[in-house]
Amino acid sequence: MPEDDSEFPDSDYAPPGPTPSPEAYDAWFRAKIEKRLNASGPSIPHEVVMVQVQARLDRHKKSQD
């Protein structure tokens, strides 16, 4: 498991550029989901993802203190 979240760039969470319309965001988001569903790479178990997400949340909370 990676110590940082560098493998998850900000572009994974929001489209580039100015804030899109709700329709444009929905289309962008659905395209990303479709791409991941069709990916042939190895999957990551749910438990591993939850540990990674919790670590990211903890780091963010610490940076807010």
C-alpha positions in Angstrom: 0.0 0.0 0.0 1.4 3.4 -0.9 2.4 5.8 1.9 1.1 8.8 -0.1 -1.8 9.3 -2.5 0.4 10.4 -5.4 -1.0 7.6 -7.5 -4.4 9.4 -7.2 -3.9 12.8 -8.9 -6.4 15.6 -8.4 -7.5 15.0 -12.0 -9.2 11.8 -10.7 -11.5 13.9 -8.6 -12.5 16.8 -10.7 -12.3 17.7 -14.4 -9.6 20.2 -15.4 -10.4 23.8 -16.0 -13.2 26.0 -14.6 -16.1 24.6 -12.6 -18.2 22.7 -15.1 -22.0 22.7 -15.4 -23.8 19.9 -13.6 -24.5 18.2 -16.9 -20.8 18.4 -18.0 -19.6 17.1 -14.6 -22.1 14.2 -14.8 -20.8 13.3 -18.3 -17.2 13.5 -17.1 -17.9 11.5 -14.0 -19.8 8.8 -15.9 -17.0 8.5 -18.5 -14.4 8.0 -15.7 -16.6 5.3 -14.1 -17.2 3.5 -17.4 -13.4 3.6 -18.1 -12.7 2.0 -14.7 -15.4 -0.6 -15.1 -13.9 -1.7 -18.4 -10.3 -1.6 -17.2 -8.5 -4.9 -17.4 -5.9 -4.2 -14.7 -5.9 -5.8 -11.3 -8.7 -4.8 -8.9 -8.1 -3.5 -5.4 -10.0 -5.2 -2.5 -12.5 -3.0 -0.8 -10.7 -3.3 2.6 -7.4 -2.0 1.0 -9.2 1.0 -0.5 -10.9 1.8 2.8 -7.5 1.8 4.6 -6.1 4.1 1.9 -9.0 6.5 2.1 -8.9 6.6 5.9 -5.1 7.4 5.7 -5.8 10.2 3.3 -8.5 11.6 5.5 -6.3 11.4 8.6 -3.5 13.2 6.8 -5.9 15.9 5.6 -7.3 16.3 9.2 -3.8 16.7 10.6 -2.9 19.3 8.0 -6.0 21.3 9.1 -4.9 21.3 12.8 
